[in-house]
Amino acid sequence: MSFRTKQDGVFMTSHTSTNKSSWLKPPDSYQIGSVLDGHVAAAKKTLHGRQLIRNRVAEKGRTSIYDLTGLVRSFPLDPEDLPMISSQIDFEVFFGGQAEELAIKTMGGDLSHHGAVICNRVTSGMLGVMLALVNSGDKVLSLIPDGRSHPSVQQAVELAGGEFFEASKLSDLDAAFNEGAWRALVITPVTPQKYHLDAADVKKAVFMAKSRGIMVVLDDAHMYSRMTFYQEPPSFDLGDVDVSVWSLDKHVPGPRGAAVVAKREVIDEIYAKVFLFGLEAQTGHYVAGLRGMEALQPGPVQQAGSLARELLVRLKKSYGNVVYQAGPGVAISDQDFGSLVKKKAGSKEIKLVSSELSVAASFVLLQKFGIVTIPVTSGPGAAPAFRLMMHPDGGRLGLDVIEEAVDIAVNDVAMLVDKPEDAKVLMLGNS
């Protein structure tokens, strides 16, 4: 069975579960490497990537950067908004409650049965949820279609004192539920690696949990691309969901932020934890999130999806079936990308783990083509996969250039497999 508990990794804390069931086994990702060897290195990588972007813009101009993250992270304030957020009082008078109401409606909730809170990012929203719902010793099961849960889910459960487990097959849920009492089932319809659990299976999982009295939380960060690309319903139309967390920047024209919507009977405790630890969005951040939700348009995501489908066909000709559809993008898992690179490297000694090879490729894309992908500007977390999302700049860059860039990235990284010091400079800089 494909159940997994946590292991030491670049973005995880080591833990040994008290549950000795034989079906538990460590996950097969989050590898510790010689370069990306922990949280400090991950932070240095991110700072270095951001500096490289600044350097390129200074040298070649803003148009030399192509955003293939799928993360808009804009700040869409209207000029007339500014006087109304000049103080906390004015903000509350003019905007208080508007974003919450719109989030509830957009996510398929009901104003009479659901409440909401706007947080400064999905990670903080998930932290507020788990601090509110999970007690010391509680077990939380995470259902994913493949890959890994987002680190924020596991980290939040553990900070609340709970135990975290994963299942990657719908068919494994019955066995898991028979193992004992579960506080909650977390379902991720689209994982950080962009693996997709279709709506029909999500509905089945929700029903299975709720029929046993188990609370259901959706990590529905990618809800809008899921709705637009896969033509699926919003969070609360997927069944008797207790809580859902939605990102306000993933294919959404807003800032980094999150809408947490929950049933009335649990939202107050979530509010309390969010406010207690300063996880809520503030004034301008809140209003920008509101404006982003108001500006939702399916067209850009649909166009990105069309580009992604074409790019998938192209890259499969070169790299085979390891290339997969990542919603409105394409991806290769870090393990498969590592295998491609190792094959290209021939007889060279491999001194870097697969996740490092994938992240290194992202830096090649940035330095040689100005392409920004998620591992460059933030922690790759659960997704050191080689991902190319076509929103927002795939069309501006063009598929010919993207295809060329992928080939060069694979070849360049193959030259680094036995040179960890050179790889370190590439990913972390000289300091």
Number of C-alpha atoms within 10 A of each C-alpha: 14 15 21 20 19 23 19 17 19 23 23 20 14 10 13 12 13 8 10 9 9 7 11 18 17 15 18 12 20 23 20 19 18 15 21 26 15 18 15 11 17 23 16 17 27 20 17 22 26 15 14 19 21 14 12 17 15 11 10 11 11 13 10 16 19 22 23 22 24 26 22 20 19 16 18 19 18 10 8 8 16 14 10 19 20 12 11 11 12 14 20 14 11 12 16 15 14 13 23 21 19 17 25 24 16 18 22 16 24 15 15 8 11 22 24 27 27 30 29 22 22 26 22 23 33 30 24 28 29 26 22 19 18 21 17 13 14 18 20 25 25 26 28 25 22 19 20 25 27 21 16 20 22 25 20 22 26 24 15 20 17 20 26 22 23 27 24 20 16 16 12 14 21 12 12 18 16 9 11 9 14 19 20 22 25 26 26 27 25 24 25 24 25 25 20 19 21 14 21 10 15 22 15 14 23 23 18 18 21 18 11 11 13 19 20 25 24 26 30 24 26 24 28 28 22 24 15 20 18 16 11 17 16 20 29 22 14 20 16 18 23 22 27 29 29 27 28 33 26 23 28 28 24 30 27 23 26 29 28 31 33 25 20 16 11 17 22 16 16 26 21 13 21 24 15 11 11 13 22 24 24 16 21 19 21 27 27 27 34 25 19 24 19 16 13 16 15 15 10 17 25 17 17 23 25 15 21 27 18 13 22 19 16 16 20 13 10 11 14 12 13 16 23 21 20 23 24 27 27 25 23 23 22 25 20 19 24 26 15 19 25 22 12 16 20 11 8 15 12 18 16 22 19 28 27 28 30 28 27 26 29 29 27 22 21 22 16 11 17 22 25 25 26 24 26 27 20 15 20 25 22 20 26 27 29 28 28 26 27 32 27 21 18 24 15 12 19 13 17 10 11 19 14 11 19 18 13 16 21 24 16 17 26 23 17 23 23 16 16 17 13 16 24 20 14 20 28 22 16 10 7
